[in-house]
Amino acid sequence: MAKVMIIEDDQTSIRLLRILLEEVYGYALVFARTGADALTQAPTNNPDLFLVDYRLSDTDGITLIRKLRGMPEFATTPIIMASGMDVEEQALAAGASRFLIKPYEPSALATLFQELMKPA
């Protein structure tokens, strides 16, 4: 079972993602509500993919992506950034694998997960 770390501070989004990704698609999820929590938890949990929100209480998603990419164990781990803001160019330049504009279709998210986590 693939493990996804979701870095999101909105409780409603967390609940919806938990229902969709755990219950419907069977992913193992790890949640971090801040960038600092994500950086602390990621090495222990070793996720197969990150879903990063742009706006976090302690940092922005662009900065967090750069920090994750600076960790050797996550240099090539797929990272999806999601935002309602037009920051796609910055996200991709920071190292995001893909960018999704919010709101996005849940099925599109699951399809993207499957695409990014295909065995090489």
GIDACOR-V37111 format. One record per backbone hydrogen bond with DSSP energy under -0.5 kcal/mol. NH is the residue of the N-H (numbers start at 1). CO is the residue of the C=O. Records with the same first field share a line. If there is no record, write none. Layout:
BEGIN
NH: CO, CO
END
This chain:
BEGIN
4: 28
5: 49
6: 4, 30
7: 5, 51
8: 6, 32
11: 9
14: 10
15: 11
16: 12
17: 13
18: 14
19: 15
20: 16
21: 17
22: 17, 18
23: 18, 19
24: 19, 20
25: 20
26: 22
27: 21
28: 2
29: 27
30: 4
32: 6
38: 34
39: 35
40: 36
41: 37
42: 38
43: 39
45: 41
46: 42
48: 3
49: 3
50: 78
51: 5
52: 50, 80
53: 7
54: 82
56: 54, 59
57: 33
61: 54
64: 60
65: 61
66: 62
67: 63
68: 64
69: 65
70: 66
71: 68
72: 70
74: 71
75: 72
78: 48
80: 50
81: 98
82: 52
83: 100
87: 85
91: 87
92: 88
93: 89
94: 90
95: 91, 92
96: 91
97: 79
98: 79
100: 81
102: 83
108: 105
109: 105
110: 106
111: 107
112: 108
113: 109
114: 110
115: 111
116: 112
117: 113
118: 115
END
